[in-house]
Amino acid sequence: MAIEASGGSVDAWAVMERFYAAEAAYVAAGGYGKASYEQAAACLDPEVVLHQAPGLPFTGSGTWRGRDGMERFLARFSEVWESMEFLDQRHWVDGDTVVVRNRVRFRARATGREVETLILQLIRVRDGRMLECRPFYWDPAAITEACGRTAPHTAES
């Protein structure tokens, strides 16, 4: 489902479709040292910033900057997840801004457990590449539990 609010919006969504495909392929191939990062990097602005919520098993500092930062994030993400499957994606586009509602199924490497969850992402695109991404996870505790960890009680844990 696409709701396009202004001209050029198809391009912004096309960037995200390419990135999601590259991200899933990278994770499935095993991540850093086992998968090529080139397809994902081609979708990223050199000044890309990813703002991850604190408390998840793959967030690190929470902010990942530049293509190198995104490669470190995807490497960490791939250590945690064995697979990710997009079950349903709905998006809304307004110029260079994309909002995506993803229903995703992850399988944790450490436990083999699967978790199905919703992720809402607010994304900005510049010159045909992702510039900024802010994902919001519906159930961070379920994600943490699937990884065999205890959910933190505070954001400062």
Phi, psi and omega in degrees: 000127179231132172244115184254121187261344181204167180299149179084356186291330178299321179298318181297318178291322178300322176301314183291323176299316178297317181295315180300319179296316180294319179297313180297320179295320179298313179297313182298327181281352176107359175082208188306132179084347181239340185233153175279135179266352187304315182295320177293314182300325180297341180267359188249134172294145178304335181258023182305144175226130174248125179251101179266146177292145178289157173096351178271155186291358182231011188275335183058230182289343182100332180239127182237123187242141176074171180296324178295318177298319178294324177294319176297319178298310182297326176297313178296315179302317181289334174293326184276318186251135175275326179207157173219133182232123177279112183274328180201134176229131174232140184221154177228133186233138173222098181063248182263008181247132179235133170248127183236131172254109181254129166258118190234145171245122177251150170237124183283137178293317186291325187244341186076000181286146175255149174221134176251130184210170175255140175229125175256129182237135172253119189231140172244139181242142176225129177052042175078016180221151178292127180257321183210143178220132176233098178273145177235116183269132182294317185225078180300328180296320179294323178295313180298318179297318179301331180276000178080026181241164177267134179293136177293151180272339178225162179291344182266004181291000000 
